[in-house]
Amino acid sequence: MKILHTADWHLGKRLDRFSRMEEQILVMEEIIGIADEEHADLILVAGDLFDNFNPGVEAVELFYKTLKRLSLNGKRPVIAISGNHDSPSLINAPDPLARECGIILIGHPKAEIAPFSTEYFKVSNSKAGFIELKIEGIDFPVRILHTPFANEIRLKEYFGENKEEEINKVLSETWKNLADQFCDDSGVNLLTAHLYMNKRGAEILEEPEGEKPIKIGNADLIFSDSIPVQIQYTALGHLHGFQNIGTKEKPVIYSSSPLCYSFSEAGQTKYVSIIDAEPAKEVTYEKKALKKGRTLVRKIFSSVEDTVQWLGENPNTFVELTLESETFLTADERRLIYQSHNGIVHLIPKVRNRELAEEQSHEINLNQDIDLLFKDYFKSKNGGQEANEELMNLFNEILNA
């Protein structure tokens, strides 16, 4: 059988003032196309379906339309779990209707899915944290251990008060008990989770910039040796770069987000994972590159002319610009830069002589009018550069507010 693994959609996410909805529509279409081209038998979406607990109407509409098309209108099972950005209750809320379309939404770590069947597949067995599927045309069962993200309160509720000491032990025991009970060699055995997981002894992996952290020190760090030996493939969500923290024989995969969502991800290629699996054999997987969406770029320039030229040559990007110069940018220079490109997220002026200026002593009369005081302060911090009219208007606007 073939399985498509994706995660961290973050539908509704913005990049500063920029909406990413148009790009998300395109990349969801791309994922649907890959699932169809690869003739995937099962779809796993490993959490962070939305970017926040109360997603907008557009994000919710895109989510359900995408899942419905991934499910081929009920012919192909889709299993989606909640992540740390998702509201578990929101994910569970439409579940009865979703199941009619072959979609299984799992919001809570100990959720138990009542057995049900559609025309094309059935949930033949289930327990808290586990489901078994029988899919039309596949002559063996598919077993899935599922662990959506659980916050501090829910972890204590599900796993006891000593979460810091016990979480690895409890997850390991929970997964092992389920695997020992249900996961023999007669079926394909999978685990899907939204967790911060790493290989024991390996370098600590960085969480994405701007991502809600779920690792506080090492208290919430789950180790991959907690995964039961019966599990052939582990589908993870949370980290936004594609990586295998398991082995070639038993992959433990972060499939990546479908788009670059922060400048710490600039230059990354995004993927979905396509898995070939059968009972009692090692799985193989292939990462399929996603090509939709604007590129995120960090650039440093030393002249306005070079900046404007590069911006004109690279229109389909989001840019974080650092402009190094001897003096502070004028209003006209700023205007020229912003008019050259519609995707400038940050413009960071870096005045080269600022450090020298800060070392010099400045006498400022603290009893003068606040406008003059601000002008003196600005001049002292920017190498003698005068505050321009635009800046003073902004200062007064803030002052009067």
C-alpha positions in Angstrom: 0.0 0.0 0.0 1.0 3.7 -0.4 0.6 6.3 2.3 1.0 10.1 2.0 2.3 11.9 5.1 2.0 15.6 5.5 1.9 18.0 8.5 2.0 21.6 9.8 -0.4 23.2 7.3 -1.0 26.2 9.5 -4.0 27.2 7.5 -4.7 30.9 8.0 -1.2 31.8 8.9 0.1 35.3 8.0 3.7 36.6 7.5 3.6 39.8 9.3 1.0 41.9 7.4 0.9 39.5 4.5 -1.8 36.8 4.0 -0.6 33.4 2.8 -4.1 32.1 1.9 -3.5 32.3 -1.9 -0.3 30.3 -1.6 -2.0 27.8 0.8 -4.8 27.2 -1.7 -2.2 26.4 -4.4 0.0 24.1 -2.2 -3.1 22.2 -1.0 -4.0 21.7 -4.7 -0.4 20.4 -5.2 -0.7 17.9 -2.3 -4.0 16.6 -3.6 -2.3 16.2 -7.0 0.6 14.2 -5.6 -1.8 11.9 -3.6 -3.7 11.2 -6.8 -0.7 10.7 -9.0 0.9 8.3 -6.5 -2.4 6.5 -6.0 -2.1 6.8 -2.2 -4.3 4.5 -0.2 -4.2 6.4 3.0 -3.5 10.1 4.0 -1.9 11.0 7.4 -1.9 14.7 8.5 0.2 15.0 11.6 -1.1 18.1 13.3 -1.0 22.0 13.2 -3.9 21.9 10.8 -4.7 25.5 11.5 -2.5 28.3 12.7 -4.6 29.2 15.8 -7.4 28.0 18.0 -10.0 30.2 16.2 -9.2 30.0 12.5 -11.0 32.3 10.0 -13.8 31.2 7.7 -11.4 31.0 4.7 -9.0 28.7 6.5 -11.8 26.4 7.7 -13.3 26.2 4.3 -9.9 25.4 2.7 -9.3 22.7 5.3 -12.5 20.8 4.7 -12.4 21.2 1.0 -8.9 19.8 1.0 -9.7 16.8 3.2 -12.7 16.0 1.1 -10.7 15.9 -2.1 -7.9 14.0 -0.4 -10.4 11.4 0.6 -11.7 11.1 -3.0 -15.2 11.8 -1.7 -14.9 8.9 0.9 -13.0 6.3 -1.1 -9.6 7.0 0.6 -9.3 7.3 4.4 -7.8 10.5 5.7 -6.6 10.7 9.4 -5.8 14.1 10.8 -4.7 14.8 14.4 -4.5 18.1 16.2 -1.2 19.9 16.9 -0.2 22.6 19.5 -1.8 25.3 17.3 -5.1 23.5 17.0 -8.2 23.5 19.3 -8.9 19.8 20.0 -12.5 20.5 20.5 -12.8 22.3 17.2 -11.0 19.4 15.5 -13.4 16.9 17.1 -16.6 19.0 16.6 -17.6 18.0 13.0 -16.4 14.4 13.3 -19.7 12.6 12.6 -20.1 14.4 9.3 -16.4 14.1 8.4 -16.6 10.3 8.9 -19.3 10.1 6.2 -16.7 11.5 3.9 -14.0 9.0 5.0 -12.2 11.6 7.2 -11.1 10.7 10.8 -10.3 13.8 12.9 -8.6 13.1 16.3 -8.3 16.0 18.7 -7.3 14.4 22.1 -4.4 12.1 23.0 -6.7 9.4 24.4 -9.5 9.7 21.9 -11.3 6.4 21.1 -12.8 6.2 17.7 -16.0 4.1 17.7 -15.9 1.4 14.9 -17.7 2.5 11.8 -17.7 1.7 8.1 -18.1 3.4 4.8 -18.6 1.9 1.4 -14.8 1.7 0.9 -13.2 1.1 4.3 -14.0 0.4 7.9 -12.6 0.9 11.3 -12.5 -2.7 12.4 -11.0 -2.2 15.8 -10.2 0.6 18.2 -9.0 1.6 21.6 -7.9 4.8 23.2 -5.0 6.0 21.1 -5.4 3.2 18.5 -7.4 2.4 15.4 -7.3 -0.5 12.9 -8.5 0.0 9.3 -9.5 -2.4 6.6 -9.4 -0.8 3.2 -11.1 -2.1 0.1 -8.6 -3.6 -2.3 -5.9 -4.1 0.4 -5.8 -7.6 1.8 -4.2 -6.8 5.2 -5.2 -4.4 8.0 -3.6 -1.1 8.8 -2.9 -0.3 12.5 -2.3 3.3 13.6 -1.2 4.5 17.0 -2.2 8.1 17.3 -1.0 10.8 19.7 -2.2 14.4 19.1 -0.5 17.2 20.9 -1.4 17.6 24.6 -0.7 20.8 26.5 0.5 20.9 30.1 -3.0 20.6 31.6 -4.0 17.8 29.3 -0.7 15.9 29.8 -1.2 16.0 33.6 -4.8 14.9 33.1 -3.9 12.0 30.8 -0.4 11.0 32.1 -0.3 12.1 35.8 1.2 15.0 37.8 4.9 14.1 37.3 4.8 14.9 33.6 8.5 16.0 33.4 9.7 12.7 34.9 7.0 10.4 33.4 6.1 11.5 29.9 8.7 9.4 28.1 8.0 6.4 30.3 4.2 6.8 30.0 4.2 7.3 26.3 6.6 4.4 25.8 4.4 2.1 28.0 1.2 3.3 26.4 2.5 2.7 22.8 4.1 -0.6 23.7 0.9 -2.0 25.3 -1.1 -1.0 22.2 1.5 -2.4 19.8 1.8 -5.7 21.8 -1.9 -6.1 21.8 -2.7 -5.1 18.2 0.4 -4.8 16.0 1.5 -8.2 14.8 3.2 -9.0 11.4 -0.1 -9.6 9.6 -0.7 -5.9 9.0 1.0 -2.6 8.4 1.8 -0.8 11.7 2.1 3.0 11.9 2.4 5.7 14.6 1.4 9.3 14.0 2.0 12.1 16.6 2.5 15.8 17.1 5.4 16.0 19.5 8.9 17.3 19.9 10.8 14.1 19.3 14.5 13.5 18.9 17.0 10.7 18.8 18.6 10.1 22.2 22.1 11.6 22.4 21.6 13.6 19.2 22.0 17.4 18.8 18.9 19.3 19.9 16.7 20.2 17.0 15.6 23.9 16.7 11.9 24.6 16.8 10.7 26.9 14.0 11.0 30.7 14.5 7.6 32.0 15.4 6.3 28.6 16.3 4.6 28.1 19.7 7.3 26.1 21.5 6.4 22.8 23.0 9.9 22.0 24.4 10.7 23.8 27.6 14.2 22.8 28.4 14.3 19.0 28.0 11.1 18.4 30.0 8.9 17.9 26.9 11.5 16.1 24.8 10.3 12.7 23.6 13.0 10.2 22.5 12.6 8.1 19.4 13.6 4.9 21.3 10.1 5.2 23.0 8.6 3.9 19.7 7.6 0.2 19.8 9.7 -2.2 17.7 6.5 -3.2 15.8 6.1 0.3 14.3 7.3 0.4 10.7 6.9 4.1 10.1 6.3 7.1 12.4 4.6 10.2 10.9 5.4 13.3 13.0 4.4 16.9 13.0 5.8 20.1 14.6 9.2 20.7 13.1 9.0 22.5 9.8 12.0 20.9 8.0 12.0 17.4 6.5 14.1 15.0 8.5 14.4 11.4 9.6 15.2 11.1 13.2 14.8 7.3 13.1 16.7 4.8 10.9 16.6 3.8 7.2 14.9 0.6 8.3 12.3 2.3 10.6 11.9 5.9 9.6 10.7 8.5 12.1 9.8 11.4 9.8 9.0 15.1 10.2 7.5 15.7 6.7 7.9 19.5 6.9 5.4 22.3 6.6 4.0 22.9 3.0 5.3 26.5 2.8 8.2 28.5 4.4 6.4 30.2 7.3 9.3 32.3 8.8 12.6 33.7 7.7 14.4 31.0 9.7 13.1 28.6 7.0 14.4 30.8 4.1 15.9 28.6 1.4 14.2 25.3 2.6 12.5 23.0 0.2 9.2 21.7 1.5 8.0 18.1 1.0 5.4 15.4 1.6 6.5 11.9 2.3 5.2 9.0 0.2 5.6 5.6 1.9 5.4 2.1 0.4 4.4 -0.4 3.1 3.5 -4.0 3.5 3.3 -6.4 6.5 6.5 -7.8 8.0 8.8 -5.8 5.7 10.8 -2.6 6.0 9.0 0.4 4.5 10.5 2.6 1.9 9.8 6.3 1.6 10.3 9.1 -0.9 10.2 12.8 -0.2 8.2 14.7 -2.9 9.1 18.3 -3.2 6.4 21.0 -3.1 7.0 23.9 -5.5 4.1 26.3 -4.9 4.3 29.4 -2.8 6.6 32.4 -2.6 10.3 32.0 -1.7 11.5 33.6 1.5 14.8 35.4 1.2 17.1 37.3 3.6 19.3 39.8 1.8 21.9 42.4 2.9 22.8 45.4 0.6 25.1 48.4 1.0 23.4 50.6 -1.6 19.8 51.6 -2.4 20.6 51.2 -6.1 21.6 47.6 -5.7 18.6 46.9 -3.5 16.1 48.3 -6.0 17.8 46.3 -8.9 17.7 43.0 -7.0 14.1 43.6 -5.9 13.0 44.2 -9.5 14.7 40.9 -10.6 13.1 38.8 -7.9 9.4 39.7 -7.7 7.9 36.4 -6.5 9.5 36.5 -3.1 9.0 37.7 0.5 12.1 39.6 1.6 13.8 40.5 4.8 16.1 43.4 3.8 19.1 44.7 5.8 20.5 47.9 4.2 23.9 48.9 5.5 24.8 52.6 4.9 26.7 55.5 6.3 23.5 57.5 7.1 19.9 56.8 8.0 17.6 56.1 5.1 15.7 59.2 3.9 11.9 59.1 3.4 12.4 59.2 -0.4 14.8 56.2 -0.3 12.4 54.2 1.8 9.6 55.0 -0.6 11.7 54.0 -3.6 12.5 50.6 -2.0 8.9 49.8 -1.0 7.6 50.9 -4.5 10.1 48.4 -6.1 8.6 45.3 -4.6 5.3 44.1 -3.0 6.8 41.5 -0.7 9.1 43.4 1.6 8.3 42.1 5.1 11.1 43.8 7.0 13.4 46.6 6.1 16.2 46.9 8.6 18.5 50.0 8.3 22.0 49.5 9.7 24.0 52.7 10.1 27.7 51.8 9.9 28.9 54.8 12.0 26.3 54.2 14.7 28.6 52.5 17.1 31.1 55.4 16.8 28.3 57.9 17.4 27.1 56.0 20.5 30.6 56.2 21.9 30.7 60.0 21.7 29.4 62.0 24.6 26.2 64.1 23.9 24.9 66.8 26.1 21.1 66.9 25.9 18.9 69.5 27.5 16.2 67.5 29.3 14.1 70.6 30.0 13.3 71.4 26.3 10.1 70.8 24.3 9.4 67.1 23.8 9.7 67.4 20.0 13.2 68.9 20.3 14.1 66.4 23.0 13.1 63.5 20.6 15.1 65.1 17.7 18.2 65.4 19.9 17.7 61.8 21.1 17.3 60.5 17.6 20.3 62.5 16.4 22.5 61.0 19.2 21.5 57.5 18.4 21.9 57.7 14.6 25.3 59.2 14.0 24.2 62.8 13.8 21.3 62.0 11.3 18.4 64.4 11.7 14.9 63.0 12.2 13.0 63.6 9.0 9.5 65.1 8.7 7.8 61.7 8.2 9.4 60.3 11.4 8.4 63.4 13.4 4.8 63.1 12.1 4.8 59.4 13.2 6.2 60.4 16.6 3.5 63.0 17.2 0.8 60.6 16.1 2.0 58.1 18.7 2.4 60.8 21.3 -1.2 62.2 20.7 -2.7 58.7 20.8 
